[in-house]
Amino acid sequence: MSDYPGVRKRITMTCRNELTNQLADPTTLEVSYRRIGDTVTTKTWPADAAVVVRDSVGVFHIDVDSDREGTWALRADADGAIVTASETTWPVERSNFVS
């Protein structure tokens, strides 16, 4: 099913030790997201633990309210005990019901 404006998108992120391939917690996890062309919103775990949620060791999620059509992007930067980064994008299509 496609994403439309008003849909809350859950993005799951994992952090692994590159030597052992085991899931591990970073010291901090900075998550930035935006609709391409709009202002970036950044949340950091553990400071924003209510938004960037730790589900288990090395597994986190964030819920993004995709409120407008267009391409949305997210970047996660782990630092400290684990250093890694990843990015993803997803389309939000125009709705015939929500403006």
C-alpha positions in Angstrom: 0.0 0.0 0.0 1.2 3.5 -0.8 1.9 6.2 1.7 -0.3 9.3 1.6 -0.3 12.6 3.5 -1.3 12.0 7.1 0.2 8.5 7.3 2.7 7.8 10.2 5.7 6.0 8.8 7.7 3.8 11.2 11.4 3.5 10.3 13.4 0.8 12.0 17.2 1.2 12.4 19.7 -1.3 13.5 23.3 -0.8 14.7 25.9 -3.6 14.5 29.4 -4.1 15.6 31.2 -4.4 12.2 33.8 -6.9 13.6 31.4 -9.3 15.2 28.1 -8.5 13.3 26.4 -8.5 16.7 23.7 -5.9 17.4 25.0 -3.2 19.8 24.0 0.1 21.1 25.8 3.3 20.0 26.6 6.0 22.5 24.3 8.3 20.6 22.0 7.9 17.6 21.2 11.1 15.7 18.2 10.7 13.3 17.4 13.5 10.8 14.4 13.5 8.5 12.6 15.8 6.1 10.5 16.1 3.0 13.1 16.8 0.3 13.4 20.6 0.0 12.0 21.3 3.5 13.6 21.9 6.9 15.4 19.1 8.5 14.2 17.8 11.9 16.8 16.1 14.1 16.2 13.9 17.1 18.9 12.2 19.2 18.8 9.1 21.3 19.1 8.9 24.3 18.1 12.6 24.8 14.9 12.2 22.7 14.2 8.7 23.9 10.4 9.3 23.6 10.9 9.9 19.8 13.9 7.8 18.9 12.8 4.6 20.6 15.2 1.8 21.6 13.3 -1.5 21.0 16.2 -3.8 22.1 19.9 -3.9 21.9 21.0 -2.2 18.7 17.4 -1.8 17.4 15.6 1.5 17.3 12.6 3.1 15.6 11.2 6.5 14.9 7.6 7.4 13.7 7.6 10.1 11.1 4.4 12.0 10.3 4.5 12.3 6.5 2.1 15.3 6.2 2.7 16.3 2.6 3.2 14.6 -0.7 6.8 14.3 -2.1 9.9 12.3 -1.4 10.9 12.0 2.2 14.4 11.2 3.5 15.9 10.0 6.7 19.5 9.6 7.9 20.6 7.8 11.0 24.1 8.5 12.4 25.4 6.3 15.2 28.4 7.5 17.2 30.6 6.4 20.2 30.6 2.7 20.9 29.3 1.9 17.4 30.0 4.2 14.5 27.8 3.8 11.4 25.3 5.6 9.2 22.4 4.8 6.9 19.9 6.6 4.8 16.5 5.8 3.3 13.8 7.6 1.2 10.2 6.9 0.6 7.5 8.5 -1.6 4.3 10.1 -0.2 1.8 10.3 -3.0 -0.9 12.9 -3.7 -4.2 12.2 -2.1 -7.6 12.7 -3.6 -9.0 13.2 -0.1 -6.3 15.1 2.0 -4.9 18.3 0.8 
